[in-house]
Amino acid sequence: MTTTTTPHRLAELMTLMAGDEKHDASATSTLDALWVLYDQVLNVDPARPDDPDRDRFLLSKGHGPMAYYAVLAARGFLTEDQLRSFGQLDSVLGYHPDRMLVPGAEISSGSLGHGLGLAVGTALGLRLTGHRDSRVVVLTGDAELEEGSNAEAIQLAGRLGLDRLMAVVIDNDSAALQWPGGIARRFVEEGWSSAEVDGRDHAALARAYAAGQLDRPHVVVARVERKDS
């Protein structure tokens, strides 16, 4: 259900966290994509964070998680006091998310290149255990896709037809190597459906998230300005 939380409110929540300013741009590049997921797509409930039928969201782009924490707070998984404790010794909110401490976090992340493989395994496990209605969404960065583990994950997901899996790639032109034909083509050639969208346009993001096909995984490439990297 769409809520009344505004981008301005999310920005206010982000200002409660300090101490990791070097990752401010990395965090803000994800804010809109994250909010539309949690506001309009993901079936998650802060009252039942371990519901076996929940959707799973995996933040692979785990460095600079302030936007993620702000969205979790807006959805009721975290409190404002917890945001204010960000990075402190006794805080549950570290500079990288810890799934054992952060309510609603499915994985511990920050070391880039792991999230997509974990998402493939999660989607396959849910399929094998009969949880076919649960979606698995993983958010990565474009530079992170240069890690070799992603090539295998992209290939395997396409071959297995993991139709409840969606990857969201924040494309801020940070990748050093680039890919012939663009990021989406890399996925499409391995059997994924794709959509490319302005990563700040909430309506366009919602349409792109809903554009997946029934027999294959889906990737959404969300473009943002390099200054927001």
Biotite code that builds the C-alpha atoms (Angstrom):
import biotite.structure as struc

atoms = struc.array([
    struc.Atom([0.000, 0.000, 0.000], chain_id="A", res_id=1, res_name="MET", atom_name="CA", element="C"),
    struc.Atom([1.334, 3.440, -0.888], chain_id="A", res_id=2, res_name="THR", atom_name="CA", element="C"),
    struc.Atom([1.984, 5.628, 2.171], chain_id="A", res_id=3, res_name="THR", atom_name="CA", element="C"),
    struc.Atom([2.235, 9.362, 2.691], chain_id="A", res_id=4, res_name="THR", atom_name="CA", element="C"),
    struc.Atom([5.994, 9.366, 3.326], chain_id="A", res_id=5, res_name="THR", atom_name="CA", element="C"),
    struc.Atom([7.667, 11.916, 1.050], chain_id="A", res_id=6, res_name="THR", atom_name="CA", element="C"),
    struc.Atom([11.220, 12.182, -0.317], chain_id="A", res_id=7, res_name="PRO", atom_name="CA", element="C"),
    struc.Atom([11.641, 15.192, 1.979], chain_id="A", res_id=8, res_name="HIS", atom_name="CA", element="C"),
    struc.Atom([10.754, 13.041, 5.002], chain_id="A", res_id=9, res_name="ARG", atom_name="CA", element="C"),
    struc.Atom([13.243, 10.374, 3.909], chain_id="A", res_id=10, res_name="LEU", atom_name="CA", element="C"),
    struc.Atom([15.930, 13.042, 3.555], chain_id="A", res_id=11, res_name="ALA", atom_name="CA", element="C"),
    struc.Atom([15.141, 14.218, 7.099], chain_id="A", res_id=12, res_name="GLU", atom_name="CA", element="C"),
    struc.Atom([15.573, 10.662, 8.389], chain_id="A", res_id=13, res_name="LEU", atom_name="CA", element="C"),
    struc.Atom([18.931, 10.387, 6.637], chain_id="A", res_id=14, res_name="MET", atom_name="CA", element="C"),
    struc.Atom([20.176, 13.553, 8.374], chain_id="A", res_id=15, res_name="THR", atom_name="CA", element="C"),
    struc.Atom([19.801, 11.776, 11.723], chain_id="A", res_id=16, res_name="LEU", atom_name="CA", element="C"),
    struc.Atom([22.803, 9.592, 10.792], chain_id="A", res_id=17, res_name="MET", atom_name="CA", element="C"),
    struc.Atom([26.346, 10.942, 10.820], chain_id="A", res_id=18, res_name="ALA", atom_name="CA", element="C"),
    struc.Atom([29.884, 9.609, 10.719], chain_id="A", res_id=19, res_name="GLY", atom_name="CA", element="C"),
    struc.Atom([30.013, 8.001, 7.269], chain_id="A", res_id=20, res_name="ASP", atom_name="CA", element="C"),
    struc.Atom([29.845, 11.096, 5.092], chain_id="A", res_id=21, res_name="GLU", atom_name="CA", element="C"),
    struc.Atom([32.259, 9.659, 2.524], chain_id="A", res_id=22, res_name="LYS", atom_name="CA", element="C"),
    struc.Atom([29.435, 7.319, 1.493], chain_id="A", res_id=23, res_name="HIS", atom_name="CA", element="C"),
    struc.Atom([26.675, 9.944, 1.381], chain_id="A", res_id=24, res_name="ASP", atom_name="CA", element="C"),
    struc.Atom([26.549, 9.942, -2.414], chain_id="A", res_id=25, res_name="ALA", atom_name="CA", element="C"),
    struc.Atom([26.527, 6.151, -2.583], chain_id="A", res_id=26, res_name="SER", atom_name="CA", element="C"),
    struc.Atom([23.587, 6.111, -0.192], chain_id="A", res_id=27, res_name="ALA", atom_name="CA", element="C"),
    struc.Atom([21.525, 8.833, -1.834], chain_id="A", res_id=28, res_name="THR", atom_name="CA", element="C"),
    struc.Atom([21.877, 7.191, -5.247], chain_id="A", res_id=29, res_name="SER", atom_name="CA", element="C"),
    struc.Atom([19.746, 4.318, -3.949], chain_id="A", res_id=30, res_name="THR", atom_name="CA", element="C"),
    struc.Atom([17.116, 6.269, -2.007], chain_id="A", res_id=31, res_name="LEU", atom_name="CA", element="C"),
    struc.Atom([14.329, 6.507, -4.592], chain_id="A", res_id=32, res_name="ASP", atom_name="CA", element="C"),
    struc.Atom([14.744, 2.954, -5.885], chain_id="A", res_id=33, res_name="ALA", atom_name="CA", element="C"),
    struc.Atom([14.639, 1.637, -2.329], chain_id="A", res_id=34, res_name="LEU", atom_name="CA", element="C"),
    struc.Atom([11.610, 3.677, -1.325], chain_id="A", res_id=35, res_name="TRP", atom_name="CA", element="C"),
    struc.Atom([9.482, 2.595, -4.286], chain_id="A", res_id=36, res_name="VAL", atom_name="CA", element="C"),
    struc.Atom([10.357, -1.030, -3.562], chain_id="A", res_id=37, res_name="LEU", atom_name="CA", element="C"),
    struc.Atom([9.336, -0.793, 0.091], chain_id="A", res_id=38, res_name="TYR", atom_name="CA", element="C"),
    struc.Atom([6.339, 1.457, -0.577], chain_id="A", res_id=39, res_name="ASP", atom_name="CA", element="C"),
    struc.Atom([4.803, -0.279, -3.578], chain_id="A", res_id=40, res_name="GLN", atom_name="CA", element="C"),
    struc.Atom([6.384, -3.664, -4.260], chain_id="A", res_id=41, res_name="VAL", atom_name="CA", element="C"),
    struc.Atom([7.702, -5.681, -1.341], chain_id="A", res_id=42, res_name="LEU", atom_name="CA", element="C"),
    struc.Atom([5.414, -7.791, 0.824], chain_id="A", res_id=43, res_name="ASN", atom_name="CA", element="C"),
    struc.Atom([7.125, -7.226, 4.177], chain_id="A", res_id=44, res_name="VAL", atom_name="CA", element="C"),
    struc.Atom([5.705, -6.462, 7.596], chain_id="A", res_id=45, res_name="ASP", atom_name="CA", element="C"),
    struc.Atom([7.705, -4.962, 10.500], chain_id="A", res_id=46, res_name="PRO", atom_name="CA", element="C"),
    struc.Atom([5.356, -6.763, 12.887], chain_id="A", res_id=47, res_name="ALA", atom_name="CA", element="C"),
    struc.Atom([6.323, -10.097, 11.303], chain_id="A", res_id=48, res_name="ARG", atom_name="CA", element="C"),
    struc.Atom([9.863, -9.689, 9.964], chain_id="A", res_id=49, res_name="PRO", atom_name="CA", element="C"),
    struc.Atom([10.414, -13.454, 9.882], chain_id="A", res_id=50, res_name="ASP", atom_name="CA", element="C"),
    struc.Atom([7.181, -14.376, 8.120], chain_id="A", res_id=51, res_name="ASP", atom_name="CA", element="C"),
    struc.Atom([8.147, -17.369, 5.924], chain_id="A", res_id=52, res_name="PRO", atom_name="CA", element="C"),
    struc.Atom([5.915, -16.059, 3.130], chain_id="A", res_id=53, res_name="ASP", atom_name="CA", element="C"),
    struc.Atom([7.498, -12.589, 3.066], chain_id="A", res_id=54, res_name="ARG", atom_name="CA", element="C"),
    struc.Atom([9.367, -11.172, 0.112], chain_id="A", res_id=55, res_name="ASP", atom_name="CA", element="C"),
    struc.Atom([13.130, -11.022, 0.535], chain_id="A", res_id=56, res_name="ARG", atom_name="CA", element="C"),
    struc.Atom([15.120, -7.868, -0.144], chain_id="A", res_id=57, res_name="PHE", atom_name="CA", element="C"),
    struc.Atom([18.903, -8.177, -0.305], chain_id="A", res_id=58, res_name="LEU", atom_name="CA", element="C"),
    struc.Atom([21.028, -5.029, -0.249], chain_id="A", res_id=59, res_name="LEU", atom_name="CA", element="C"),
    struc.Atom([24.196, -6.047, -2.051], chain_id="A", res_id=60, res_name="SER", atom_name="CA", element="C"),
    struc.Atom([25.279, -2.391, -2.358], chain_id="A", res_id=61, res_name="LYS", atom_name="CA", element="C"),
    struc.Atom([25.814, -2.350, 1.368], chain_id="A", res_id=62, res_name="GLY", atom_name="CA", element="C"),
    struc.Atom([28.445, 0.367, 1.727], chain_id="A", res_id=63, res_name="HIS", atom_name="CA", element="C"),
    struc.Atom([26.829, 3.572, 2.854], chain_id="A", res_id=64, res_name="GLY", atom_name="CA", element="C"),
    struc.Atom([23.515, 2.080, 4.049], chain_id="A", res_id=65, res_name="PRO", atom_name="CA", element="C"),
    struc.Atom([21.979, 5.321, 5.356], chain_id="A", res_id=66, res_name="MET", atom_name="CA", element="C"),
    struc.Atom([19.247, 5.406, 2.713], chain_id="A", res_id=67, res_name="ALA", atom_name="CA", element="C"),
    struc.Atom([18.388, 1.785, 3.473], chain_id="A", res_id=68, res_name="TYR", atom_name="CA", element="C"),
    struc.Atom([18.121, 2.506, 7.192], chain_id="A", res_id=69, res_name="TYR", atom_name="CA", element="C"),
    struc.Atom([15.990, 5.597, 6.518], chain_id="A", res_id=70, res_name="ALA", atom_name="CA", element="C"),
    struc.Atom([13.571, 3.547, 4.416], chain_id="A", res_id=71, res_name="VAL", atom_name="CA", element="C"),
    struc.Atom([13.416, 0.814, 7.062], chain_id="A", res_id=72, res_name="LEU", atom_name="CA", element="C"),
    struc.Atom([12.597, 3.478, 9.646], chain_id="A", res_id=73, res_name="ALA", atom_name="CA", element="C"),
    struc.Atom([9.899, 4.983, 7.428], chain_id="A", res_id=74, res_name="ALA", atom_name="CA", element="C"),
    struc.Atom([8.341, 1.522, 7.144], chain_id="A", res_id=75, res_name="ARG", atom_name="CA", element="C"),
    struc.Atom([8.481, 0.864, 10.913], chain_id="A", res_id=76, res_name="GLY", atom_name="CA", element="C"),
    struc.Atom([11.376, -1.603, 11.134], chain_id="A", res_id=77, res_name="PHE", atom_name="CA", element="C"),
    struc.Atom([13.603, 0.938, 12.931], chain_id="A", res_id=78, res_name="LEU", atom_name="CA", element="C"),
    struc.Atom([13.082, 3.925, 15.228], chain_id="A", res_id=79, res_name="THR", atom_name="CA", element="C"),
    struc.Atom([14.446, 7.444, 14.926], chain_id="A", res_id=80, res_name="GLU", atom_name="CA", element="C"),
    struc.Atom([16.492, 6.888, 18.083], chain_id="A", res_id=81, res_name="ASP", atom_name="CA", element="C"),
    struc.Atom([18.152, 3.918, 16.417], chain_id="A", res_id=82, res_name="GLN", atom_name="CA", element="C"),
    struc.Atom([18.982, 6.097, 13.419], chain_id="A", res_id=83, res_name="LEU", atom_name="CA", element="C"),
    struc.Atom([20.605, 8.661, 15.740], chain_id="A", res_id=84, res_name="ARG", atom_name="CA", element="C"),
    struc.Atom([22.820, 5.897, 17.166], chain_id="A", res_id=85, res_name="SER", atom_name="CA", element="C"),
    struc.Atom([24.177, 5.005, 13.705], chain_id="A", res_id=86, res_name="PHE", atom_name="CA", element="C"),
    struc.Atom([27.796, 3.844, 13.836], chain_id="A", res_id=87, res_name="GLY", atom_name="CA", element="C"),
    struc.Atom([28.095, 4.013, 17.626], chain_id="A", res_id=88, res_name="GLN", atom_name="CA", element="C"),
    struc.Atom([29.704, 1.161, 19.521], chain_id="A", res_id=89, res_name="LEU", atom_name="CA", element="C"),
    struc.Atom([26.467, -0.180, 21.001], chain_id="A", res_id=90, res_name="ASP", atom_name="CA", element="C"),
    struc.Atom([24.261, 0.537, 17.968], chain_id="A", res_id=91, res_name="SER", atom_name="CA", element="C"),
    struc.Atom([22.517, -2.101, 15.863], chain_id="A", res_id=92, res_name="VAL", atom_name="CA", element="C"),
    struc.Atom([23.205, 0.113, 12.829], chain_id="A", res_id=93, res_name="LEU", atom_name="CA", element="C"),
    struc.Atom([26.733, -0.274, 11.584], chain_id="A", res_id=94, res_name="GLY", atom_name="CA", element="C"),
    struc.Atom([28.435, 1.232, 8.548], chain_id="A", res_id=95, res_name="TYR", atom_name="CA", element="C"),
    struc.Atom([27.580, -2.055, 6.818], chain_id="A", res_id=96, res_name="HIS", atom_name="CA", element="C"),
    struc.Atom([24.260, -3.792, 7.609], chain_id="A", res_id=97, res_name="PRO", atom_name="CA", element="C"),
    struc.Atom([24.407, -6.818, 9.902], chain_id="A", res_id=98, res_name="ASP", atom_name="CA", element="C"),
    struc.Atom([21.499, -9.214, 9.411], chain_id="A", res_id=99, res_name="ARG", atom_name="CA", element="C"),
    struc.Atom([21.829, -10.435, 12.998], chain_id="A", res_id=100, res_name="MET", atom_name="CA", element="C"),
    struc.Atom([21.207, -6.910, 14.327], chain_id="A", res_id=101, res_name="LEU", atom_name="CA", element="C"),
    struc.Atom([19.128, -4.936, 11.816], chain_id="A", res_id=102, res_name="VAL", atom_name="CA", element="C"),
    struc.Atom([15.390, -5.775, 11.802], chain_id="A", res_id=103, res_name="PRO", atom_name="CA", element="C"),
    struc.Atom([14.294, -6.587, 8.263], chain_id="A", res_id=104, res_name="GLY", atom_name="CA", element="C"),
    struc.Atom([17.803, -7.103, 6.867], chain_id="A", res_id=105, res_name="ALA", atom_name="CA", element="C"),
    struc.Atom([18.135, -10.419, 5.039], chain_id="A", res_id=106, res_name="GLU", atom_name="CA", element="C"),
    struc.Atom([21.929, -10.410, 4.547], chain_id="A", res_id=107, res_name="ILE", atom_name="CA", element="C"),
    struc.Atom([25.027, -8.790, 5.983], chain_id="A", res_id=108, res_name="SER", atom_name="CA", element="C"),
    struc.Atom([26.626, -6.816, 3.191], chain_id="A", res_id=109, res_name="SER", atom_name="CA", element="C"),
    struc.Atom([29.287, -4.325, 2.262], chain_id="A", res_id=110, res_name="GLY", atom_name="CA", element="C"),
    struc.Atom([31.828, -6.612, 0.580], chain_id="A", res_id=111, res_name="SER", atom_name="CA", element="C"),
    struc.Atom([30.691, -6.112, -3.002], chain_id="A", res_id=112, res_name="LEU", atom_name="CA", element="C"),
    struc.Atom([29.842, -8.891, -5.402], chain_id="A", res_id=113, res_name="GLY", atom_name="CA", element="C"),
    struc.Atom([28.046, -11.311, -3.100], chain_id="A", res_id=114, res_name="HIS", atom_name="CA", element="C"),
    struc.Atom([24.418, -10.188, -3.138], chain_id="A", res_id=115, res_name="GLY", atom_name="CA", element="C"),
    struc.Atom([23.348, -11.427, -6.561], chain_id="A", res_id=116, res_name="LEU", atom_name="CA", element="C"),
    struc.Atom([24.641, -14.935, -5.929], chain_id="A", res_id=117, res_name="GLY", atom_name="CA", element="C"),
    struc.Atom([22.922, -14.987, -2.550], chain_id="A", res_id=118, res_name="LEU", atom_name="CA", element="C"),
    struc.Atom([19.701, -13.801, -4.181], chain_id="A", res_id=119, res_name="ALA", atom_name="CA", element="C"),
    struc.Atom([19.860, -16.611, -6.751], chain_id="A", res_id=120, res_name="VAL", atom_name="CA", element="C"),
    struc.Atom([20.331, -19.155, -3.971], chain_id="A", res_id=121, res_name="GLY", atom_name="CA", element="C"),
    struc.Atom([17.497, -17.627, -1.956], chain_id="A", res_id=122, res_name="THR", atom_name="CA", element="C"),
    struc.Atom([15.110, -17.662, -4.928], chain_id="A", res_id=123, res_name="ALA", atom_name="CA", element="C"),
    struc.Atom([15.998, -21.267, -5.723], chain_id="A", res_id=124, res_name="LEU", atom_name="CA", element="C"),
    struc.Atom([15.550, -22.290, -2.091], chain_id="A", res_id=125, res_name="GLY", atom_name="CA", element="C"),
    struc.Atom([12.122, -20.649, -1.893], chain_id="A", res_id=126, res_name="LEU", atom_name="CA", element="C"),
    struc.Atom([11.075, -22.417, -5.074], chain_id="A", res_id=127, res_name="ARG", atom_name="CA", element="C"),
    struc.Atom([12.217, -25.801, -3.778], chain_id="A", res_id=128, res_name="LEU", atom_name="CA", element="C"),
    struc.Atom([10.441, -25.338, -0.433], chain_id="A", res_id=129, res_name="THR", atom_name="CA", element="C"),
    struc.Atom([7.131, -24.320, -2.002], chain_id="A", res_id=130, res_name="GLY", atom_name="CA", element="C"),
    struc.Atom([7.218, -20.577, -1.283], chain_id="A", res_id=131, res_name="HIS", atom_name="CA", element="C"),
    struc.Atom([6.468, -19.702, -4.885], chain_id="A", res_id=132, res_name="ARG", atom_name="CA", element="C"),
    struc.Atom([4.710, -16.417, -4.149], chain_id="A", res_id=133, res_name="ASP", atom_name="CA", element="C"),
    struc.Atom([7.682, -14.856, -2.356], chain_id="A", res_id=134, res_name="SER", atom_name="CA", element="C"),
    struc.Atom([9.743, -12.443, -4.431], chain_id="A", res_id=135, res_name="ARG", atom_name="CA", element="C"),
    struc.Atom([13.481, -11.992, -4.072], chain_id="A", res_id=136, res_name="VAL", atom_name="CA", element="C"),
    struc.Atom([14.823, -8.533, -4.919], chain_id="A", res_id=137, res_name="VAL", atom_name="CA", element="C"),
    struc.Atom([18.517, -7.659, -4.844], chain_id="A", res_id=138, res_name="VAL", atom_name="CA", element="C"),
    struc.Atom([19.941, -4.146, -5.266], chain_id="A", res_id=139, res_name="LEU", atom_name="CA", element="C"),
    struc.Atom([23.454, -3.767, -6.697], chain_id="A", res_id=140, res_name="THR", atom_name="CA", element="C"),
    struc.Atom([25.627, -1.043, -8.170], chain_id="A", res_id=141, res_name="GLY", atom_name="CA", element="C"),
    struc.Atom([26.953, -0.944, -11.723], chain_id="A", res_id=142, res_name="ASP", atom_name="CA", element="C"),
    struc.Atom([30.610, -1.117, -10.660], chain_id="A", res_id=143, res_name="ALA", atom_name="CA", element="C"),
    struc.Atom([29.825, -4.060, -8.397], chain_id="A", res_id=144, res_name="GLU", atom_name="CA", element="C"),
    struc.Atom([28.785, -6.076, -11.445], chain_id="A", res_id=145, res_name="LEU", atom_name="CA", element="C"),
    struc.Atom([32.444, -6.217, -12.454], chain_id="A", res_id=146, res_name="GLU", atom_name="CA", element="C"),
    struc.Atom([32.996, -8.798, -9.716], chain_id="A", res_id=147, res_name="GLU", atom_name="CA", element="C"),
    struc.Atom([33.279, -12.166, -11.455], chain_id="A", res_id=148, res_name="GLY", atom_name="CA", element="C"),
    struc.Atom([30.775, -13.916, -9.179], chain_id="A", res_id=149, res_name="SER", atom_name="CA", element="C"),
    struc.Atom([27.983, -11.901, -10.775], chain_id="A", res_id=150, res_name="ASN", atom_name="CA", element="C"),
    struc.Atom([28.526, -13.422, -14.214], chain_id="A", res_id=151, res_name="ALA", atom_name="CA", element="C"),
    struc.Atom([27.813, -16.893, -12.865], chain_id="A", res_id=152, res_name="GLU", atom_name="CA", element="C"),
    struc.Atom([24.787, -15.709, -10.902], chain_id="A", res_id=153, res_name="ALA", atom_name="CA", element="C"),
    struc.Atom([23.286, -13.937, -13.923], chain_id="A", res_id=154, res_name="ILE", atom_name="CA", element="C"),
    struc.Atom([23.811, -16.998, -16.093], chain_id="A", res_id=155, res_name="GLN", atom_name="CA", element="C"),
    struc.Atom([22.418, -19.499, -13.579], chain_id="A", res_id=156, res_name="LEU", atom_name="CA", element="C"),
    struc.Atom([19.307, -17.439, -12.805], chain_id="A", res_id=157, res_name="ALA", atom_name="CA", element="C"),
    struc.Atom([18.458, -17.239, -16.485], chain_id="A", res_id=158, res_name="GLY", atom_name="CA", element="C"),
    struc.Atom([19.024, -20.944, -17.075], chain_id="A", res_id=159, res_name="ARG", atom_name="CA", element="C"),
    struc.Atom([16.826, -21.864, -14.117], chain_id="A", res_id=160, res_name="LEU", atom_name="CA", element="C"),
    struc.Atom([14.084, -19.417, -15.071], chain_id="A", res_id=161, res_name="GLY", atom_name="CA", element="C"),
    struc.Atom([13.910, -17.881, -11.591], chain_id="A", res_id=162, res_name="LEU", atom_name="CA", element="C"),
    struc.Atom([10.829, -15.826, -12.332], chain_id="A", res_id=163, res_name="ASP", atom_name="CA", element="C"),
    struc.Atom([10.441, -14.517, -8.745], chain_id="A", res_id=164, res_name="ARG", atom_name="CA", element="C"),
    struc.Atom([13.902, -12.926, -8.813], chain_id="A", res_id=165, res_name="LEU", atom_name="CA", element="C"),
    struc.Atom([14.484, -9.259, -9.632], chain_id="A", res_id=166, res_name="MET", atom_name="CA", element="C"),
    struc.Atom([17.781, -7.378, -9.702], chain_id="A", res_id=167, res_name="ALA", atom_name="CA", element="C"),
    struc.Atom([17.860, -3.594, -9.378], chain_id="A", res_id=168, res_name="VAL", atom_name="CA", element="C"),
    struc.Atom([21.099, -2.112, -10.692], chain_id="A", res_id=169, res_name="VAL", atom_name="CA", element="C"),
    struc.Atom([21.899, 1.480, -9.697], chain_id="A", res_id=170, res_name="ILE", atom_name="CA", element="C"),
    struc.Atom([23.752, 2.789, -12.752], chain_id="A", res_id=171, res_name="ASP", atom_name="CA", element="C"),
    struc.Atom([25.709, 5.917, -11.822], chain_id="A", res_id=172, res_name="ASN", atom_name="CA", element="C"),
    struc.Atom([28.385, 5.356, -14.478], chain_id="A", res_id=173, res_name="ASP", atom_name="CA", element="C"),
    struc.Atom([30.868, 4.152, -11.862], chain_id="A", res_id=174, res_name="SER", atom_name="CA", element="C"),
    struc.Atom([31.971, 0.964, -13.616], chain_id="A", res_id=175, res_name="ALA", atom_name="CA", element="C"),
    struc.Atom([35.520, 1.069, -14.947], chain_id="A", res_id=176, res_name="ALA", atom_name="CA", element="C"),
    struc.Atom([35.081, -1.477, -17.729], chain_id="A", res_id=177, res_name="LEU", atom_name="CA", element="C"),
    struc.Atom([31.514, -0.945, -18.996], chain_id="A", res_id=178, res_name="GLN", atom_name="CA", element="C"),
    struc.Atom([29.717, -3.533, -21.161], chain_id="A", res_id=179, res_name="TRP", atom_name="CA", element="C"),
    struc.Atom([29.075, -3.618, -24.922], chain_id="A", res_id=180, res_name="PRO", atom_name="CA", element="C"),
    struc.Atom([25.444, -2.690, -25.458], chain_id="A", res_id=181, res_name="GLY", atom_name="CA", element="C"),
    struc.Atom([24.911, -1.612, -21.857], chain_id="A", res_id=182, res_name="GLY", atom_name="CA", element="C"),
    struc.Atom([24.100, -3.284, -18.542], chain_id="A", res_id=183, res_name="ILE", atom_name="CA", element="C"),
    struc.Atom([20.631, -4.560, -19.458], chain_id="A", res_id=184, res_name="ALA", atom_name="CA", element="C"),
    struc.Atom([21.957, -6.418, -22.496], chain_id="A", res_id=185, res_name="ARG", atom_name="CA", element="C"),
    struc.Atom([24.286, -8.427, -20.273], chain_id="A", res_id=186, res_name="ARG", atom_name="CA", element="C"),
    struc.Atom([21.249, -9.815, -18.444], chain_id="A", res_id=187, res_name="PHE", atom_name="CA", element="C"),
    struc.Atom([19.001, -10.186, -21.487], chain_id="A", res_id=188, res_name="VAL", atom_name="CA", element="C"),
    struc.Atom([21.535, -12.350, -23.290], chain_id="A", res_id=189, res_name="GLU", atom_name="CA", element="C"),
    struc.Atom([21.359, -14.760, -20.342], chain_id="A", res_id=190, res_name="GLU", atom_name="CA", element="C"),
    struc.Atom([17.565, -15.017, -20.438], chain_id="A", res_id=191, res_name="GLY", atom_name="CA", element="C"),
    struc.Atom([16.370, -12.144, -18.237], chain_id="A", res_id=192, res_name="TRP", atom_name="CA", element="C"),
    struc.Atom([13.712, -9.569, -19.040], chain_id="A", res_id=193, res_name="SER", atom_name="CA", element="C"),
    struc.Atom([14.799, -5.976, -18.550], chain_id="A", res_id=194, res_name="SER", atom_name="CA", element="C"),
    struc.Atom([13.718, -2.378, -18.077], chain_id="A", res_id=195, res_name="ALA", atom_name="CA", element="C"),
    struc.Atom([15.794, 0.810, -17.998], chain_id="A", res_id=196, res_name="GLU", atom_name="CA", element="C"),
    struc.Atom([14.519, 3.821, -16.120], chain_id="A", res_id=197, res_name="VAL", atom_name="CA", element="C"),
    struc.Atom([15.312, 7.170, -14.501], chain_id="A", res_id=198, res_name="ASP", atom_name="CA", element="C"),
    struc.Atom([16.319, 6.186, -10.992], chain_id="A", res_id=199, res_name="GLY", atom_name="CA", element="C"),
    struc.Atom([14.689, 9.301, -9.508], chain_id="A", res_id=200, res_name="ARG", atom_name="CA", element="C"),
    struc.Atom([11.264, 8.900, -11.160], chain_id="A", res_id=201, res_name="ASP", atom_name="CA", element="C"),
    struc.Atom([9.002, 7.047, -8.730], chain_id="A", res_id=202, res_name="HIS", atom_name="CA", element="C"),
    struc.Atom([6.229, 6.329, -11.218], chain_id="A", res_id=203, res_name="ALA", atom_name="CA", element="C"),
    struc.Atom([8.689, 5.048, -13.800], chain_id="A", res_id=204, res_name="ALA", atom_name="CA", element="C"),
    struc.Atom([10.411, 2.878, -11.201], chain_id="A", res_id=205, res_name="LEU", atom_name="CA", element="C"),
    struc.Atom([7.083, 1.341, -10.179], chain_id="A", res_id=206, res_name="ALA", atom_name="CA", element="C"),
    struc.Atom([6.257, 0.533, -13.808], chain_id="A", res_id=207, res_name="ARG", atom_name="CA", element="C"),
    struc.Atom([9.691, -0.978, -14.370], chain_id="A", res_id=208, res_name="ALA", atom_name="CA", element="C"),
    struc.Atom([9.426, -3.154, -11.271], chain_id="A", res_id=209, res_name="TYR", atom_name="CA", element="C"),
    struc.Atom([6.071, -4.475, -12.503], chain_id="A", res_id=210, res_name="ALA", atom_name="CA", element="C"),
    struc.Atom([7.283, -5.161, -16.041], chain_id="A", res_id=211, res_name="ALA", atom_name="CA", element="C"),
    struc.Atom([8.838, -8.566, -15.392], chain_id="A", res_id=212, res_name="GLY", atom_name="CA", element="C"),
    struc.Atom([7.765, -11.652, -17.316], chain_id="A", res_id=213, res_name="GLN", atom_name="CA", element="C"),
    struc.Atom([6.331, -14.830, -15.846], chain_id="A", res_id=214, res_name="LEU", atom_name="CA", element="C"),
    struc.Atom([8.994, -17.269, -17.010], chain_id="A", res_id=215, res_name="ASP", atom_name="CA", element="C"),
    struc.Atom([12.287, -15.504, -16.304], chain_id="A", res_id=216, res_name="ARG", atom_name="CA", element="C"),
    struc.Atom([14.125, -13.240, -13.867], chain_id="A", res_id=217, res_name="PRO", atom_name="CA", element="C"),
    struc.Atom([13.886, -9.489, -14.318], chain_id="A", res_id=218, res_name="HIS", atom_name="CA", element="C"),
    struc.Atom([16.437, -6.684, -14.103], chain_id="A", res_id=219, res_name="VAL", atom_name="CA", element="C"),
    struc.Atom([15.734, -2.978, -13.662], chain_id="A", res_id=220, res_name="VAL", atom_name="CA", element="C"),
    struc.Atom([18.597, -0.638, -14.510], chain_id="A", res_id=221, res_name="VAL", atom_name="CA", element="C"),
    struc.Atom([17.991, 2.603, -12.588], chain_id="A", res_id=222, res_name="ALA", atom_name="CA", element="C"),
    struc.Atom([20.110, 5.450, -13.960], chain_id="A", res_id=223, res_name="ARG", atom_name="CA", element="C"),
    struc.Atom([21.201, 8.299, -11.666], chain_id="A", res_id=224, res_name="VAL", atom_name="CA", element="C"),
    struc.Atom([23.603, 11.189, -12.182], chain_id="A", res_id=225, res_name="GLU", atom_name="CA", element="C"),
    struc.Atom([27.271, 10.499, -11.512], chain_id="A", res_id=226, res_name="ARG", atom_name="CA", element="C"),
    struc.Atom([27.317, 13.158, -8.785], chain_id="A", res_id=227, res_name="LYS", atom_name="CA", element="C"),
    struc.Atom([24.972, 10.866, -6.835], chain_id="A", res_id=228, res_name="ASP", atom_name="CA", element="C"),
    struc.Atom([27.322, 7.885, -7.054], chain_id="A", res_id=229, res_name="SER", atom_name="CA", element="C"),
])
